[in-house]
Amino acid sequence: MGHREDLLEGAKRCLLDKGWVRTTARDIVAASGANLASIGYHYGSKDALMMAAFIQLTEEWGEKVGRALAAGAAPDVSHDERMAACWDSMLDGFANDRAFWAAQFEMIGQLPNRPELREQFAAVLPSGREGIVAIFEGVEDDKVPAVASRTVGSVIHALFIGLWVQWLIDPAVAPRGKDIVEGMRRIVEGRVLDPSEA
């Protein structure tokens, strides 16, 4: 690998080991074997390098989840069962990739005071929504129409963030996939308060 790739790998390790705030440029240099000047040369700044590392970690996570779902997906399951399995896989991913999710939560906390980070997040948000629809539908990203990304992707993303926060607070009370699908159906059908359950 060259310095650019070494820096990216070092930044990924630092992001997972130390988080966004506690990682310094010197930490990245130590983890990568590169030199301090190479951060500016290849990425412009430590924050730009950290954002690139974060994006690559997110892409790797999406590919891993997609592979797990594809391997475990039975061809004859209903759409609801596939959706529930997707949500359960996401929940399992929180536990399996705890350091990644903790780092992401820390990064989001930086956004109110860091307009440059907000801009970078905003730039990748559309592709993130497209990617999450692709995972849930079991298709390649380029098969997701823009309207599905904008509408369904936004809703899944909002639910995903809420689920993630619930899991961080207490994994034992976070809903499972079946509950999420049932809740979505009840909201859409207008039967949130079902009289038969009184």
N, C-alpha and C positions, 0 to 999 in steps of 0.2 A: 504494500500500500504506500501511497505518497503521503506527504504532510497533510493535505486536505482531508483524506480519508482517515488518517490517524487522529487528527483533531476531532473529527466527527465521532469516531468511536470513543475517544477519551471523554468527550462532552457527554455522550450517552451514559457512560459509566458514572460520571460525576453526578449527572442529573438523577440517576437512580440511587446512588450511594449517599449524596449529600443534599440533594434538592436544588432548586433554582437559586434561592437567596444565599445559601452558604457556599456555593461553588464560586471560586475565584478563577481568574485567568491562569494563575499559577497552578491551581489544582488540575486544570485541563491539560496544561503543558506537562505536568508530572505524569498524568494518566496516559498521555498520548506519545510521549517521547519526542514531541516537536519542540520548537522554540517559541518564545512569547511573541516575537514579531510576526510569526506565520499566521497567528489568529487574525491580525489586521489585514495581512496580505491576502489570505484566502476567503475570509468572511466579513471583513470590515469592522467587526466588533465582537466582543464576547457574547453579548445578547443575541446578535444575529446567528452566531455559531450555536448557542443554546437553543434558539428557536429551530434551527435546522435539525438539531439532534432530537428535539421534541417531536417535530413532524415525522422524522424517520421512525422513531419509536412508535408513534401512533399508526403509521402505515404498517409497520411490522406486526403490531397488535391486531389490526384489522385483517391482515392476511392470515394470521394464526387463527383468529376466530372463524374466518371464512372457511379455512381448511377443516377445522374441527366440526363445523356445521355440515359441510359437504360430506365428510366421512361418516357422520352419524345420522344423516338425513335418510329416512326411508322414503322411497319414491311414491308410496301410496298414502302418505299422511295428508291430513287436511291442512288448509292454509292456517287455521287457528292453531293446530298442533305444531306447525312449523314456527309460527310466531312465538308460541310459548317456549319452544326449544331454544329459539334465538335469545329470548330474555334470560332463560336459565343459563345459557352459555355465557352471556354477559356477566351475570352474577358470579358464576364460577371464575370468570376472568378477573373480577375484582380481587378475589382471594388469592389467585395464582400470581397476579401481577401487582401486588400491594404497593411496592415501591414506585412503580410507574404512576399509579393512580394518586398516591400521596404527592408526588412531584407535580402532577397536573393540577391538583387542588391548590397547591402552593402557588403555582404560576397564575391561576385564575385570580387569586387574591391580590396579585400585583397589578391587575389591569386598571383599576380606577386611577392609579397615579402614574401609569406608564403608557402614554398615548401611542408610543411607537410599538409596544407589544400589542395593544388593542388593534392597531392597523394590521399587524402581521396575522393575528388571530382572525380578523375579519376577512383577510385575503384568502385564508384556507377554509373558512367556514362552508362555502358552497360545495367544495370537493368533499369535505367531511360529511355533509348531509347526503351527497350522492353516494358516498361509500357505505354509509350505514343503511341506506335503502337497498343497495346491492347485496349487502350481507343478509338482510332480512328476506330478500326475494330470491337469493341464490343465483344471482346473475353477475356478469362483469359490470364494472362501473360505467362503461360506455353504452350500456344497454338501458340506463336509467334516464328517462325523459326529464327535461328541465322542470316541467310542472310537478312531477313526482318528487324530485329533489327539493323543490321549494316548499311544497305542501306537506307531503308525507315525511320527508326528511326532517323538516322543522319539528314536526310533532314527535317523531321517534327520538330526535335529539333532546327535546325538552323532557320527555319521559325518562330518557337515559340519564340525564343529569340529576333529575329528582331521585331516581332509583339509586344512583351512585351515592348521593348525599345520605339517603336513608340507610344504605349499607354501611357507610362510614360511621354513622351514629350507632347503629346496632344491627349487625348482619342477621341476627336471629329474627328480627321483626320485619326485615325487608321482604316485600311480596315476591312470590315465585312467578314464573312465566304464566302459568294457568290463571292466577289471580289478576295479573295485568291485562291479559286478553279479555277476561270476563269483565273487568272494570271498564275497559275501552268500549266493549260491546254495550254495556248498560248505559254508559254516557250517551253514545250515539243513538241508541234506541229510546232514550228518554225514560228509562226505568231505573233511575238511580235508587229511589226509595220504592222498592217493590212491596206493595201492601201484603202480599202473601208471606213475607218474611217478618211481619210485625210480631 
